[in-house]
C-alpha cells in the first residue's frame, strides 16, 4: 500500500480500469485502443520502478556523504575489508585543454603542410630501404595551426602558421630540411559544394643538401566541384570510398647554396597535382585501411644560380597504405576522420619533389604514422 500512494492519479485510474473493468472497456473501445492503453500502463509502471530505485540510491548516497564514507558501485559503504573497485575520480585537465586547443586552432600533423600531396598523408617516422645505398632512418613531419581572423572580409580569410621538418640519411648524404611560414586561407563562394579554396603562404626555408637558406612562397587554388566528387567530398566506388583533390598554383624559392656547387639563385615555378584518397572495404574494416595516391608536377619558367641545374619540369609520385590503430568513440570499430591519430604505414616514393628538397627518389618506407 505504501508504494501505491506514490502513483500519479492517472496511473491509479488506469490500474483500476485494467483490473476491474476489462469488459466495460472492451465494449467502449477498440482492441487497438485497449492494447495501446495497456502498453502505456506497462511503460509507466516500469518508469515508476526505475524512479523508486533512483530515489533509494540517492538516499544511500546522501547517508554516505553525511557520514563521510566512500561508496562502491552498488551503493554499499567501502571498508578496509571491502575496498572500492573504482579509484577516486579525477579530471584530465591537460586532455580537456588539448582537445579544445586542437579544435579551436585546427591543429594538423601531416607528412608535409607545404607539399600539397603530403598534406593528405600522415606524418611518418620511418625506416627506409632505397633501391641503392644503405638503409637509414627518416622523418617527415609538418605541423600547422589555423584560426579565423574574425573580420567580415571577402573570402572569409583565416590565418595559419606552419612548419615542416624532413630528415633522411639515405644514400649517405644527410638531408635536414626546415621550413617555417605564415599563410592566409580564403574561401570564395557561399555554397559548400562550390566554394573555392585559395591558399597564400610565405616564409623561411633551410636545406642543407642543395639550396641552403632562403625564402619560399606559394599561391595555390584547390578546385571544388561537389557534383563530380572533386574536393572534400567522399564518393562510393564499389568496395572503395574515395575523394579526389586537385590543386593548381605558382611557387617561388630562393637559396644561398647548401653545397659549394650551388650558387645563390632563385626559381619561379608553376605547379599542379592531385591526391586520390581511398578507404578500402569501409563497411568491413571500419574506415581503418586507407590508401593515398599523390602526383605532383612542377614547371620552372624562371631560374637562376644553382636552380639552373634543375630540369625544366619535375614530377613526383607517392603511394601510401595505412592501417589506423585507434579505437573509435562510438563502437570501437568504425573510425571517423578526426579519430585517426596513430597507424602503421608503407609508402613508395619516386621522382623529384623540390618542395621537400627530395630528388631522384626511388624509396620504400615503413613506419609509424601520426595524424591530427
KEDOLO-895671 format. One record per residue (C-alpha): residue number from 0; residue in one letter; x negated, y, z negated. Coordinates in Angstrom, 1 decimal. Layout:
<pts>
+-----+------+--------+--------+--------+
: seq : type :     xx :     yy :     zz :
+-----+------+--------+--------+--------+
: NUM :    A :      X :      Y :      Z :
...
+-----+------+--------+--------+--------+
</pts>
This chain:
<pts>
+-----+------+--------+--------+--------+
: seq : type :     xx :     yy :     zz :
+-----+------+--------+--------+--------+
:   0 :    X :    0.0 :    0.0 :    0.0 :
:   1 :    X :   -2.8 :    2.4 :   -0.7 :
:   2 :    X :   -4.0 :    2.5 :    2.9 :
:   3 :    X :   -0.5 :    2.9 :    4.2 :
:   4 :    X :   -0.3 :    6.4 :    2.7 :
:   5 :    X :   -3.3 :    7.5 :    4.7 :
:   6 :    X :   -1.5 :    6.6 :    8.0 :
:   7 :    X :    0.0 :    9.5 :   10.0 :
:   8 :    X :    3.8 :    9.7 :   10.1 :
:   9 :    X :    3.9 :    8.8 :   13.8 :
:  10 :    X :    1.9 :    5.6 :   13.1 :
:  11 :    X :    4.3 :    4.6 :   10.3 :
:  12 :    X :    7.3 :    5.1 :   12.5 :
:  13 :    X :    5.7 :    3.1 :   15.4 :
:  14 :    X :    4.8 :    0.3 :   13.0 :
:  15 :    X :    8.4 :    0.2 :   11.6 :
:  16 :    X :    9.8 :    0.2 :   15.1 :
:  17 :    X :    7.5 :   -2.6 :   16.1 :
:  18 :    X :    8.2 :   -4.7 :   13.0 :
:  19 :    X :   12.0 :   -4.3 :   12.7 :
:  20 :    X :   13.4 :   -3.1 :   16.0 :
:  21 :    X :   11.9 :   -5.0 :   18.9 :
:  22 :    X :   15.3 :   -6.0 :   20.2 :
:  23 :    X :   16.7 :   -2.4 :   20.0 :
:  24 :    X :   13.5 :   -1.0 :   21.6 :
:  25 :    X :   13.7 :   -3.6 :   24.4 :
:  26 :    X :   17.2 :   -2.6 :   25.0 :
:  27 :    X :   16.4 :    1.1 :   25.3 :
:  28 :    X :   13.0 :    0.9 :   27.1 :
:  29 :    X :   11.5 :   -0.9 :   30.0 :
:  30 :    X :    9.0 :   -3.7 :   29.4 :
:  31 :    X :    6.2 :   -1.4 :   30.7 :
:  32 :    X :    7.1 :    1.2 :   28.1 :
:  33 :    X :    7.2 :   -1.3 :   25.3 :
:  34 :    X :    3.7 :   -2.6 :   26.3 :
:  35 :    X :    2.3 :    0.9 :   26.5 :
:  36 :    X :    3.8 :    1.7 :   23.0 :
:  37 :    X :    2.2 :   -1.5 :   21.5 :
:  38 :    X :   -1.1 :   -0.6 :   23.2 :
:  39 :    X :   -1.1 :    2.8 :   21.6 :
:  40 :    X :   -0.3 :    1.4 :   18.2 :
:  41 :    X :   -3.2 :   -1.1 :   18.5 :
:  42 :    X :   -5.6 :    1.7 :   19.6 :
:  43 :    X :   -4.6 :    4.0 :   16.7 :
:  44 :    X :   -4.9 :    1.1 :   14.2 :
:  45 :    X :   -8.4 :    0.5 :   15.4 :
:  46 :    X :   -9.3 :    4.1 :   15.2 :
:  47 :    X :   -7.9 :    4.3 :   11.6 :
:  48 :    X :  -10.0 :    1.3 :   10.6 :
:  49 :    X :  -13.1 :    2.9 :   12.0 :
:  50 :    X :  -12.3 :    6.2 :   10.3 :
:  51 :    X :  -11.9 :    4.3 :    7.0 :
:  52 :    X :  -15.3 :    2.7 :    7.5 :
:  53 :    X :  -16.9 :    6.1 :    8.2 :
:  54 :    X :  -15.3 :    7.5 :    5.0 :
:  55 :    X :  -16.7 :    4.6 :    3.0 :
:  56 :    X :  -20.2 :    5.1 :    4.5 :
:  57 :    X :  -20.1 :    8.9 :    3.8 :
:  58 :    X :  -19.1 :    8.3 :    0.2 :
:  59 :    X :  -22.0 :    5.9 :   -0.3 :
:  60 :    X :  -24.4 :    8.4 :    1.3 :
:  61 :    X :  -23.1 :   11.2 :   -1.0 :
:  62 :    X :  -23.6 :    9.0 :   -4.0 :
:  63 :    X :  -27.1 :    8.1 :   -3.0 :
:  64 :    X :  -28.0 :   11.7 :   -2.3 :
:  65 :    X :  -26.7 :   12.8 :   -5.6 :
:  66 :    X :  -28.7 :   10.1 :   -7.4 :
:  67 :    X :  -31.8 :   10.9 :   -5.3 :
:  68 :    X :  -32.2 :    7.4 :   -3.9 :
:  69 :    X :  -33.1 :    6.4 :   -0.3 :
:  70 :    X :  -30.8 :    4.1 :    1.6 :
:  71 :    X :  -31.3 :    1.3 :    4.1 :
:  72 :    X :  -29.2 :    1.0 :    7.3 :
:  73 :    X :  -26.4 :   -1.0 :    5.6 :
:  74 :    X :  -25.9 :    1.7 :    3.0 :
:  75 :    X :  -27.4 :   -0.2 :    0.1 :
:  76 :    X :  -29.9 :    1.7 :   -2.1 :
:  77 :    X :  -33.5 :    0.7 :   -1.4 :
:  78 :    X :  -35.7 :   -0.6 :   -4.3 :
:  79 :    X :  -39.2 :   -2.0 :   -4.6 :
:  80 :    X :  -37.8 :   -5.5 :   -4.3 :
:  81 :    X :  -35.7 :   -4.4 :   -1.2 :
:  82 :    X :  -37.7 :   -1.7 :    0.7 :
:  83 :    X :  -36.1 :    0.2 :    3.5 :
:  84 :    X :  -36.7 :   -1.2 :    7.0 :
:  85 :    X :  -36.6 :    2.3 :    8.5 :
:  86 :    X :  -39.6 :    4.6 :    7.9 :
:  87 :    X :  -39.0 :    8.2 :    6.9 :
:  88 :    X :  -37.8 :   10.2 :    9.9 :
:  89 :    X :  -40.0 :   13.0 :   11.2 :
:  90 :    X :  -39.8 :   15.5 :   14.1 :
:  91 :    X :  -42.0 :   15.3 :   17.1 :
:  92 :    X :  -42.8 :   19.0 :   17.2 :
:  93 :    X :  -45.5 :   18.7 :   19.9 :
:  94 :    X :  -43.5 :   16.3 :   22.1 :
:  95 :    X :  -40.5 :   18.7 :   22.0 :
:  96 :    X :  -42.7 :   21.7 :   22.7 :
:  97 :    X :  -44.4 :   19.9 :   25.6 :
:  98 :    X :  -41.1 :   18.8 :   27.1 :
:  99 :    X :  -39.8 :   22.3 :   27.0 :
: 100 :    X :  -43.0 :   23.8 :   28.4 :
: 101 :    X :  -43.2 :   21.3 :   31.2 :
: 102 :    X :  -39.6 :   22.1 :   32.3 :
: 103 :    X :  -39.8 :   25.9 :   31.9 :
: 104 :    X :  -43.2 :   26.2 :   33.7 :
: 105 :    X :  -42.6 :   23.4 :   36.2 :
: 106 :    X :  -45.9 :   21.6 :   35.3 :
: 107 :    X :  -47.1 :   19.4 :   38.2 :
: 108 :    X :  -50.1 :   17.0 :   38.1 :
: 109 :    X :  -50.8 :   15.7 :   41.6 :
: 110 :    X :  -53.7 :   14.5 :   43.7 :
: 111 :    X :  -54.0 :   18.0 :   45.0 :
: 112 :    X :  -51.9 :   21.1 :   44.7 :
: 113 :    X :  -53.7 :   22.7 :   47.7 :
: 114 :    X :  -53.8 :   19.9 :   50.2 :
: 115 :    X :  -50.1 :   19.6 :   51.2 :
: 116 :    X :  -50.3 :   15.8 :   51.7 :
: 117 :    X :  -51.9 :   15.4 :   48.3 :
: 118 :    X :  -49.1 :   17.3 :   46.7 :
: 119 :    X :  -46.8 :   14.3 :   47.4 :
: 120 :    X :  -49.2 :   11.9 :   45.8 :
: 121 :    X :  -50.1 :   11.3 :   42.1 :
: 122 :    X :  -53.4 :   12.3 :   40.7 :
: 123 :    X :  -55.9 :    9.4 :   40.8 :
: 124 :    X :  -58.8 :    8.3 :   38.6 :
: 125 :    X :  -60.2 :    5.5 :   40.6 :
: 126 :    X :  -62.8 :    3.0 :   41.7 :
: 127 :    X :  -63.8 :    3.3 :   45.3 :
: 128 :    X :  -65.2 :    0.8 :   47.9 :
: 129 :    X :  -66.4 :    2.7 :   51.0 :
: 130 :    X :  -66.9 :    1.0 :   54.3 :
: 131 :    X :  -70.6 :    1.7 :   54.0 :
: 132 :    X :  -72.7 :    2.6 :   51.0 :
: 133 :    X :  -72.5 :    1.7 :   47.3 :
: 134 :    X :  -69.3 :    1.6 :   45.2 :
: 135 :    X :  -68.6 :    4.5 :   42.9 :
: 136 :    X :  -66.1 :    6.3 :   40.7 :
: 137 :    X :  -63.9 :    9.1 :   42.0 :
: 138 :    X :  -61.3 :   11.5 :   40.6 :
: 139 :    X :  -58.8 :   13.6 :   42.5 :
: 140 :    X :  -56.5 :   15.8 :   40.3 :
: 141 :    X :  -54.6 :   19.0 :   40.8 :
: 142 :    X :  -52.6 :   21.0 :   38.3 :
: 143 :    X :  -50.1 :   23.8 :   38.8 :
: 144 :    X :  -47.7 :   25.9 :   36.7 :
: 145 :    X :  -44.9 :   28.0 :   38.2 :
: 146 :    X :  -42.2 :   30.3 :   36.9 :
: 147 :    X :  -39.6 :   32.6 :   38.3 :
: 148 :    X :  -40.5 :   36.2 :   38.4 :
: 149 :    X :  -37.1 :   37.3 :   37.1 :
: 150 :    X :  -36.7 :   40.2 :   39.6 :
: 151 :    X :  -34.0 :   40.2 :   42.2 :
: 152 :    X :  -36.1 :   40.4 :   45.4 :
: 153 :    X :  -35.7 :   38.9 :   48.9 :
: 154 :    X :  -36.8 :   35.3 :   49.0 :
: 155 :    X :  -36.4 :   34.8 :   45.2 :
: 156 :    X :  -40.1 :   34.8 :   44.6 :
: 157 :    X :  -41.8 :   32.8 :   41.8 :
: 158 :    X :  -45.4 :   32.9 :   40.7 :
: 159 :    X :  -47.8 :   30.0 :   40.4 :
: 160 :    X :  -51.3 :   29.3 :   39.1 :
: 161 :    X :  -53.0 :   26.2 :   40.4 :
: 162 :    X :  -56.3 :   24.3 :   40.3 :
: 163 :    X :  -57.9 :   21.3 :   41.9 :
: 164 :    X :  -60.9 :   19.1 :   40.9 :
: 165 :    X :  -62.4 :   16.4 :   43.1 :
: 166 :    X :  -65.3 :   14.3 :   42.1 :
: 167 :    X :  -66.9 :   11.5 :   44.2 :
: 168 :    X :  -70.3 :    9.7 :   44.2 :
: 169 :    X :  -69.6 :    7.8 :   47.4 :
: 170 :    X :  -72.4 :    7.5 :   49.9 :
: 171 :    X :  -75.0 :    8.6 :   47.3 :
: 172 :    X :  -74.0 :   12.3 :   47.6 :
: 173 :    X :  -72.2 :   13.8 :   44.6 :
: 174 :    X :  -69.1 :   15.6 :   45.6 :
: 175 :    X :  -68.0 :   18.1 :   43.0 :
: 176 :    X :  -65.3 :   20.5 :   44.2 :
: 177 :    X :  -63.3 :   23.0 :   42.2 :
: 178 :    X :  -60.5 :   25.2 :   43.5 :
: 179 :    X :  -58.6 :   27.8 :   41.4 :
: 180 :    X :  -56.0 :   30.1 :   42.8 :
: 181 :    X :  -52.7 :   32.0 :   42.2 :
: 182 :    X :  -49.7 :   31.9 :   44.5 :
: 183 :    X :  -46.2 :   33.2 :   45.3 :
: 184 :    X :  -43.4 :   30.9 :   46.5 :
: 185 :    X :  -40.5 :   32.2 :   48.5 :
: 186 :    X :  -37.1 :   30.6 :   49.3 :
: 187 :    X :  -35.3 :   32.2 :   52.1 :
: 188 :    X :  -31.6 :   31.4 :   52.7 :
: 189 :    X :  -28.7 :   30.9 :   50.3 :
: 190 :    X :  -27.8 :   27.3 :   51.0 :
: 191 :    X :  -29.9 :   24.5 :   49.5 :
: 192 :    X :  -29.6 :   22.4 :   52.6 :
: 193 :    X :  -31.0 :   25.1 :   54.9 :
: 194 :    X :  -33.1 :   27.3 :   52.6 :
: 195 :    X :  -36.7 :   27.6 :   53.9 :
: 196 :    X :  -39.7 :   27.5 :   51.5 :
: 197 :    X :  -42.8 :   29.6 :   52.2 :
: 198 :    X :  -45.9 :   29.5 :   50.0 :
: 199 :    X :  -48.7 :   32.1 :   49.8 :
: 200 :    X :  -51.9 :   31.2 :   48.0 :
: 201 :    X :  -55.4 :   32.7 :   47.4 :
: 202 :    X :  -58.3 :   32.0 :   45.1 :
: 203 :    X :  -61.8 :   30.7 :   44.5 :
: 204 :    X :  -63.5 :   27.6 :   45.8 :
: 205 :    X :  -66.8 :   25.9 :   44.9 :
: 206 :    X :  -68.0 :   22.9 :   47.0 :
: 207 :    X :  -71.5 :   21.7 :   46.1 :
: 208 :    X :  -71.6 :   19.3 :   49.0 :
: 209 :    X :  -71.0 :   21.6 :   52.1 :
: 210 :    X :  -69.8 :   25.2 :   51.9 :
: 211 :    X :  -70.8 :   26.4 :   48.5 :
: 212 :    X :  -69.0 :   29.2 :   46.8 :
: 213 :    X :  -66.4 :   31.4 :   48.4 :
: 214 :    X :  -62.7 :   32.3 :   48.6 :
: 215 :    X :  -59.8 :   30.4 :   50.1 :
: 216 :    X :  -56.2 :   31.2 :   51.0 :
: 217 :    X :  -53.2 :   29.9 :   53.0 :
: 218 :    X :  -49.7 :   30.7 :   54.2 :
: 219 :    X :  -47.5 :   27.7 :   54.6 :
: 220 :    X :  -43.9 :   27.1 :   55.8 :
: 221 :    X :  -42.0 :   23.9 :   54.8 :
: 222 :    X :  -39.2 :   23.4 :   57.3 :
: 223 :    X :  -35.9 :   22.2 :   55.9 :
: 224 :    X :  -33.0 :   20.6 :   57.8 :
: 225 :    X :  -30.8 :   18.6 :   55.5 :
: 226 :    X :  -28.6 :   17.0 :   58.2 :
: 227 :    X :  -31.7 :   15.3 :   59.6 :
: 228 :    X :  -33.3 :   14.4 :   56.3 :
: 229 :    X :  -36.1 :   16.9 :   56.6 :
: 230 :    X :  -37.3 :   18.4 :   53.3 :
: 231 :    X :  -36.5 :   17.3 :   49.8 :
: 232 :    X :  -33.6 :   15.0 :   50.8 :
: 233 :    X :  -33.6 :   11.3 :   50.3 :
: 234 :    X :  -32.1 :    9.1 :   53.0 :
: 235 :    X :  -31.5 :    5.3 :   53.0 :
: 236 :    X :  -33.0 :    3.3 :   55.8 :
: 237 :    X :  -32.2 :   -0.3 :   55.2 :
: 238 :    X :  -34.5 :   -1.7 :   52.4 :
: 239 :    X :  -36.3 :    1.7 :   52.1 :
: 240 :    X :  -35.1 :    5.1 :   50.9 :
: 241 :    X :  -37.3 :    7.8 :   52.3 :
: 242 :    X :  -37.8 :   11.5 :   52.8 :
: 243 :    X :  -39.8 :   13.4 :   55.4 :
: 244 :    X :  -41.6 :   16.7 :   54.5 :
: 245 :    X :  -43.4 :   18.5 :   57.4 :
: 246 :    X :  -45.4 :   21.8 :   57.0 :
: 247 :    X :  -46.9 :   24.4 :   59.2 :
: 248 :    X :  -49.3 :   27.2 :   58.3 :
: 249 :    X :  -52.6 :   29.1 :   58.5 :
: 250 :    X :  -55.6 :   28.7 :   56.3 :
: 251 :    X :  -58.8 :   30.7 :   55.7 :
: 252 :    X :  -62.0 :   29.9 :   53.8 :
: 253 :    X :  -65.5 :   31.4 :   53.2 :
: 254 :    X :  -68.6 :   29.9 :   51.8 :
: 255 :    X :  -72.2 :   30.9 :   51.0 :
: 256 :    X :  -73.6 :   27.4 :   51.5 :
: 257 :    X :  -73.7 :   24.4 :   49.2 :
: 258 :    X :  -76.7 :   23.0 :   51.1 :
: 259 :    X :  -79.6 :   24.7 :   52.8 :
: 260 :    X :  -78.5 :   23.9 :   56.4 :
: 261 :    X :  -75.1 :   25.6 :   55.8 :
: 262 :    X :  -75.4 :   29.3 :   56.4 :
: 263 :    X :  -72.9 :   31.7 :   54.9 :
: 264 :    X :  -69.8 :   32.0 :   57.0 :
: 265 :    X :  -66.0 :   31.6 :   57.2 :
: 266 :    X :  -63.3 :   29.8 :   59.1 :
: 267 :    X :  -59.7 :   30.6 :   60.1 :
: 268 :    X :  -57.5 :   27.7 :   60.9 :
: 269 :    X :  -54.0 :   26.7 :   61.8 :
: 270 :    X :  -52.7 :   23.5 :   60.2 :
: 271 :    X :  -49.8 :   21.2 :   60.4 :
: 272 :    X :  -48.8 :   17.9 :   58.9 :
: 273 :    X :  -46.2 :   15.7 :   57.4 :
: 274 :    X :  -45.6 :   13.4 :   54.5 :
: 275 :    X :  -43.3 :   10.4 :   54.5 :
: 276 :    X :  -42.4 :    9.1 :   51.1 :
: 277 :    X :  -40.6 :    5.8 :   50.7 :
: 278 :    X :  -39.0 :    3.8 :   47.9 :
: 279 :    X :  -39.2 :    0.1 :   48.7 :
: 280 :    X :  -36.2 :   -2.0 :   47.7 :
: 281 :    X :  -35.0 :    0.6 :   45.2 :
: 282 :    X :  -31.9 :   -1.4 :   44.2 :
: 283 :    X :  -34.1 :   -4.4 :   43.2 :
: 284 :    X :  -37.3 :   -2.7 :   42.0 :
: 285 :    X :  -35.6 :    0.3 :   40.3 :
: 286 :    X :  -37.5 :    3.0 :   42.4 :
: 287 :    X :  -40.8 :    1.8 :   41.0 :
: 288 :    X :  -42.5 :    0.7 :   44.2 :
: 289 :    X :  -43.4 :    3.9 :   46.1 :
: 290 :    X :  -45.3 :    4.4 :   49.3 :
: 291 :    X :  -46.7 :    7.6 :   50.8 :
: 292 :    X :  -48.0 :    8.2 :   54.3 :
: 293 :    X :  -49.6 :   11.6 :   55.0 :
: 294 :    X :  -51.1 :   13.1 :   58.1 :
: 295 :    X :  -52.9 :   16.5 :   58.3 :
: 296 :    X :  -54.3 :   18.3 :   61.3 :
: 297 :    X :  -56.4 :   21.5 :   61.3 :
: 298 :    X :  -57.4 :   23.6 :   64.4 :
: 299 :    X :  -60.2 :   26.1 :   63.8 :
: 300 :    X :  -59.6 :   29.1 :   66.0 :
: 301 :    X :  -62.4 :   31.3 :   64.4 :
: 302 :    X :  -65.5 :   30.1 :   62.7 :
: 303 :    X :  -68.9 :   31.5 :   61.7 :
: 304 :    X :  -72.0 :   30.4 :   59.8 :
: 305 :    X :  -72.0 :   26.8 :   58.7 :
: 306 :    X :  -68.4 :   26.4 :   59.8 :
: 307 :    X :  -69.6 :   26.5 :   63.4 :
: 308 :    X :  -70.7 :   22.9 :   62.9 :
: 309 :    X :  -67.0 :   21.8 :   62.5 :
: 310 :    X :  -65.2 :   20.2 :   65.4 :
: 311 :    X :  -62.6 :   22.4 :   66.9 :
: 312 :    X :  -59.9 :   20.2 :   65.4 :
: 313 :    X :  -59.9 :   17.8 :   62.5 :
: 314 :    X :  -57.5 :   15.1 :   61.4 :
: 315 :    X :  -56.9 :   13.3 :   58.2 :
: 316 :    X :  -54.7 :   10.2 :   57.3 :
: 317 :    X :  -53.9 :    8.6 :   54.0 :
: 318 :    X :  -51.6 :    5.8 :   52.9 :
: 319 :    X :  -50.9 :    5.1 :   49.2 :
: 320 :    X :  -48.8 :    2.5 :   47.4 :
: 321 :    X :  -48.0 :    3.0 :   43.8 :
: 322 :    X :  -46.1 :    0.9 :   41.2 :
: 323 :    X :  -44.9 :    3.0 :   38.3 :
: 324 :    X :  -45.1 :    1.5 :   34.9 :
: 325 :    X :  -42.9 :    3.9 :   33.0 :
: 326 :    X :  -39.7 :    2.9 :   31.2 :
: 327 :    X :  -36.5 :    4.7 :   32.4 :
: 328 :    X :  -34.4 :    6.6 :   29.8 :
: 329 :    X :  -31.1 :    5.0 :   30.8 :
: 330 :    X :  -31.6 :    1.3 :   31.1 :
: 331 :    X :  -35.4 :    0.7 :   31.2 :
: 332 :    X :  -35.3 :   -0.3 :   34.8 :
: 333 :    X :  -34.3 :    2.4 :   37.3 :
: 334 :    X :  -36.7 :    5.4 :   37.3 :
: 335 :    X :  -35.7 :    9.0 :   38.2 :
: 336 :    X :  -38.4 :   11.0 :   40.0 :
: 337 :    X :  -39.1 :   13.1 :   36.8 :
: 338 :    X :  -39.6 :    9.8 :   34.8 :
: 339 :    X :  -42.6 :    8.7 :   36.9 :
: 340 :    X :  -45.8 :    9.5 :   35.0 :
: 341 :    X :  -48.1 :    6.5 :   34.9 :
: 342 :    X :  -48.7 :    3.9 :   37.6 :
: 343 :    X :  -51.2 :    1.7 :   39.4 :
: 344 :    X :  -52.2 :    2.7 :   43.0 :
: 345 :    X :  -54.1 :    1.6 :   46.0 :
: 346 :    X :  -55.0 :    4.2 :   48.7 :
: 347 :    X :  -56.7 :    4.2 :   52.1 :
: 348 :    X :  -58.1 :    7.5 :   53.5 :
: 349 :    X :  -59.5 :    8.1 :   56.9 :
: 350 :    X :  -60.8 :   11.3 :   58.7 :
: 351 :    X :  -61.8 :   14.8 :   57.7 :
: 352 :    X :  -60.0 :   17.0 :   55.2 :
: 353 :    X :  -61.5 :   20.5 :   54.9 :
: 354 :    X :  -59.0 :   21.4 :   52.2 :
: 355 :    X :  -60.8 :   19.0 :   49.9 :
: 356 :    X :  -64.2 :   19.1 :   51.4 :
: 357 :    X :  -63.9 :   15.5 :   52.5 :
: 358 :    X :  -65.5 :   14.4 :   55.8 :
: 359 :    X :  -65.9 :   11.1 :   57.7 :
: 360 :    X :  -63.7 :    9.3 :   55.1 :
: 361 :    X :  -63.1 :    5.6 :   55.5 :
: 362 :    X :  -62.4 :    4.6 :   52.0 :
: 363 :    X :  -60.2 :    2.2 :   49.9 :
: 364 :    X :  -59.3 :    3.5 :   46.5 :
: 365 :    X :  -57.8 :    1.6 :   43.5 :
: 366 :    X :  -56.9 :    3.2 :   40.2 :
: 367 :    X :  -54.6 :    4.8 :   37.6 :
: 368 :    X :  -52.0 :    7.2 :   38.9 :
: 369 :    X :  -50.8 :   10.2 :   36.9 :
: 370 :    X :  -47.9 :   12.5 :   37.8 :
: 371 :    X :  -46.0 :   15.1 :   36.0 :
+-----+------+--------+--------+--------+
</pts>
